[in-house]
Amino acid sequence: MMVINQDKEIDVTAVGSWTNFDHVYRVERIPKPGDTVLISDSIHNIDEIYWGGCAPNNIVASRKLGATCALISVVGQDFSSRGYEAYLRDLEIDLRGTIIVNGESSGHSFLFCDPNGDTVCISYLGVADKQDEFEPNHDVLSTSKIVIINYRFDRFTLKAAQIASNSSGRVIVSGALDTAPEYAEEFIKSAEILVCTEHELFNLINLIELEEPSKLFEVGINALVITKGKKGSVIRSKKLERKITSVSVTQVIDPVGAGDGFVGGLATGLAFGYSLEDAVKLGSSVASYVVEAIGCQTNLPSLNQALKRVYENYRISLEFPIPTNQEQ
C-alpha cells in the first residue's frame, strides 16, 4: 500500500476570495442584452442557497477524499450566521486561516444554467474585495503539502503562494492569471503547477508576451494542466505531453463547480503521493460526480467512489493511501 508522507500536517490548503453563497437557477436560455427569460425552478429551488466558492469547493472535495484540509479566505459575519462555518467545522476543516470580518458580508454568486449546460455567473465579492488589507496565515501555509491558489489573484494570494513555496510546499495556481497583469509572472514563479482552460492560457500567453505555452516552464512552473471540459485535459511539462480523457457521467445536471472539484481531486492525489497523471485522473473522477447534482459541493465522492470511476474509465487501480501513523 501507498504511505502518506506526514512531514507536513495539512494535506491540502486552498486560498482564494470566493468563499460565497451560491444561488443557482435554471433558465430556458442564456439571455442576450435586453432579453427577458423565465426561471424554470420551483419557488423552493429559488429560495435554496448552496455552499460555494472556488477555495472551499476545492477543500471540501479534498476532505471528502480523506485528506486533511485548511481554508484561507476573508469572509463576512454571515459566514457564521448562515451556517457555512459550522458546516466546514463539522467536516473537520482547519479554519485558522479563515478571517471573519464583523459587520461585513461574504460573497454571493448568482448562476444561471440553460438546458445545454451553458452558464452565466454574476458575482458579488463582499468583504473579499478588501482581502489585500489582511495577511494570509503563515502557520497554515508553512505546514501544508499542497496549496491551491484561486482567484482573486492579488497581493494576498500572491503572498500565500510565496509563503507556501518558500516552505517547500507544492503550489497549484488555478484560474485566469491574466486578470492580474501586475502579478501574473510572480504567481508563475511561485507555482509548481498551473491549471487553466485553453482560453485562460491563450490570454496569459498574450499578456506576458510568450511565443508559446512551453515558454512558461522557463518562467517558473514545472507542469501545465489544460482543462477542456468534456473533452478531458492535457498535461504538459518539459518532458512530456499527455492527453487525459474525461470520466463518463450518468447525466449532467449542473456543470458549475466541476473545475473546482477537479483541482481538489488533483491536489489530493498529489498529497497522497500519486503521479501527476494519476492525480489528474482522480480529479477527473471527482469532477464527474460534481456535475450530476445541483450545487458545487452536493455530490462529492468518497475516495472509494472516486477510485471506482478511475478504474472503470482508465482501467487502472490506484493504491489506497494510509497514514504512516497507522498500522500497515
N, C-alpha and C positions, 0 to 999 in steps of 0.2 A: 504493500500500500504506500501511497504518497504521504509524506510527512510535511506538515506546515512548519515553516521557519518561524520561531517565536521570538526572534531578536527584537522585533517591534511589536508593541501590544495591540495596535489597531490595524486590522487588515486593510480597510478602505475608508478613506475620508473624502467627502465631497464638499466643494466650496462653490458658492455662487449666489447671485442675487435672488433667484426665483424660488423662494420658499413661499408659495402662494396658494390661494384657494381657486380651484377651477370650476367654472360654470360651463357646462357642455350642452350644446343644443344641436338637434338635428334640423336641417333646413332642406327644402325641396331643391334648392340650387344655391350656389355661392352668388351673392348679389353683385351687380355692377354699380357704379356710381349713379345715384338717383333711383335705384330699384327698391321695391318693397317685396320681401319674400316672407313666407309663412314658416313659423317654427312648428314642427310636426310632433314634438313631445307632448305628453300629457302634463297637466299642471303639477303633478307630483314630481316629474323629472325636471321641470322648470325650476322648482324650489331646491332641487338637490345640489349640494356643493361637494366637490371631490377634493381630496388632498392632492396637491400638485407642486410643481416647481422642479427644475432640472436636477438640482443637487439632492433634494430629498427623494426624488424618483430614483436616482442612482443608488442611494444608500439603502433605501427600503428594498429595492431589488436585490442588492448585495446581502442584506441582512436575511432575507428570506432564503437565500442560498446557504446560509450558515456562517457568514463572515462576521467578524466584529467590526462595528462601523461607527463613524462620527460625522456630525454635520457642522459645518462652519458657515454661518449666514447671519445677516442682520434682519430682524423681524420686528413687527409691531406687537402691541399688547394683545391683539386679537389672536395671535399665535397660541396664547394660553387660554383666553376666554372662549374661543371657538373649538377648543379641544385638540388642536394639532400637536401641541406639546405633550399632552397626556398620551396620545396615540403613539408618538415616537418613543416616549419613555417606556410604554408597555412593550415595545419591540426591543427594549434594552439598547437603544442607540445613544451614544455618548453625545450630550448636548452642551458640554463645557464651552465649546466654541460658538454656540448659538447665542447671539446678543439680542436680548429682548429690550426694546426701547419703549418705555411707558409714554402714553399719550400719542403714540403713532400707530398707523395701520400697516399691516402686511400687504403684499401684493395680491391682486386678483386678475385672473385671466378669463376672458370670455371667448370660448371656442365654438365655431360653427362648422358643422360637418355635413357634406352633401352625400347622396346615395353612392357616388363614385369613390368616396373616401377622401375627397379633396377637402381641405380645411382652411379656415381663416381664423387667426388668433388676434384679439385686441387685448392688450395688457396694460395694467396699472402697476407700477413698481412699488408704490408705497414708500416706506422708510428705507428700503434697499437702494433707493435713488441717492441716499446720503451715505452709503456704506464706506466711502472714502474717508469719512470722518472717524472711522473706527480702525482697530488693529486686529488682524486675524490671530487666533490663539496659537502661540508658538509651541506650547507643550503638546497639544494635539497633533500639530503638523509634524513635529520632530519625532514623534513616536508612531507614525503611520507608514505602512509598507507602500501603499498605493494612494496617491492623492489625485482626485479628479477636479479639474478646474473648468467651471462652466461660465457662460455669460452671466454677468456682465464683466467684460474684460477691462479692468481699470487698475488703479494703484493697489486697492485692497486685494484683489485676486492675484495680481502680479506678485505682491509681497508674499502671499500664501504659497505660490508656486516656487518662489526663490527660497523660502524657508525650507520647504519640503526637499527641494533639490539639494540644497546645501547640507541637509541632514541625511543624505543618502536614500531618500525616498524616491520612488518612481512616479513621475508626474505625467498624467494624461491630460492634455488640453482638448476639450470637446466643444466644437461650435465655430462660429463665424468670427475669426480673428480680424477680419477686415473692418469690423465695427469699431476697432480701437487702433487706428493707424499709428498713433504715437507710441503704442506699447507692443505692437504685433511681433516685432523681431525679438524683443526681450522675452516674450512668452515662449517663442520657438527655442530660444537658447536655454530656457529653464526646463523644457519638456523633453521627455523620452519618446512619447507617442502623441501624434496629432490625429484626432478623429474628426472628420468633416464630410460634408456632402460634396459632390462634384462642383456644384455652384459655389459653395463656400471656398473650395480650393481654388477655383478659377479667379475669384475676386481677390484672394490672398496673394496669389502669384502676381497678379497685375499690380496690387498695392505696393509690394516690396520689390517690384521690378526684377523678377527672376525669369530666366529663359524657359524653365520647365520645372515641374514638381520635384524632380530629383535633386535640384539645387537646394531644397530645404534641408537636406542632410548635411550640407556644408555650413548651414547657419546654426543648426543645433540638434534637431530631433534625430532619433535612430530609426523610427518607423512611422509610416503613414497608413492610416486605415481610412479608406474612402467608402462611405456608405451609399448604397444605390437603391434603398427601399426593397421592393420585392425582387429586384434583380440581384440582391446579395451585396457583397462588399469585395473590395480589393485591398490586399496588404502589399505595401511597397517598402522596401528597405534598400540599403546599398547593394545587398547581395541577391535579393530575390523579388519577384512579383508573383503573387498568388491570388487567384480568384476563389472566393468562397460563396457558394450558392446560399440562398435564403432557406429558412426552415418552413416546411409546409404548415399551413394553418387550417383549422376547421372552417372558420369564416371570419371575415374582417368586420368587426363591429365599430371599433374606434381606433384609428391609427395614431392618435395623439399619444405621445409618451413612449412609442416603440424605440426611438433613438436613445432615450434616457435609459430604458431597460437594457438595451444593447450594451451601452457603455458600462452600466452597473455590472452586467454579467461578465464583460470583458475584463474589467478591473478585478473582479472576484477570481476569475480564472488565473490571472497573473499572481494575485496574492496567494493562491493555493499552489502555485508552482507549475501551472500549465505553460506550454509554449504559447507564443503569441497566436499562432494559427489555431490551436485548440481553444484558447481563450476567446477568440473571435467566434468560433463555433458555439461556445457556451453562450456568448452574448446574443447570437442569432436565435438560439433556442429560447432565451428569456424574452426577446422581442416578439417572438411568435405567440407567446401567451398573452402579452400585453394587449395586442390588437383584438383579442377575442372577447373583450368586455369594455364597457364604458368606464373611463377613468384610468389614469396612468398607473395607479397602484392597486387596482381592484383585483387583478387576475395574475399576480406574480407567482411564479412557480417555486416549489422547493427544489433543492439540489437534485433529489431523486427524479423529480418530474422533468427537470431541465436536461439531465443526463440521458433520460429515456429518449427524448426527442433528438438529442445529439446522435444517439446510436441509430435511431430509425431513419434519420436523414443523411448521415455521413458514414454509417457503418463502422464507427469507431467506439470503443469502450474506454471512456476517460476514467482514470482511477479516482476513487473516493478519498479525499484527503482526511487525515486525522491529526489532531494537535500532538505535539511532542510530549505534552504533559499528561497524555492518556496512554493506557496500556495498548500495545500493538498486538 
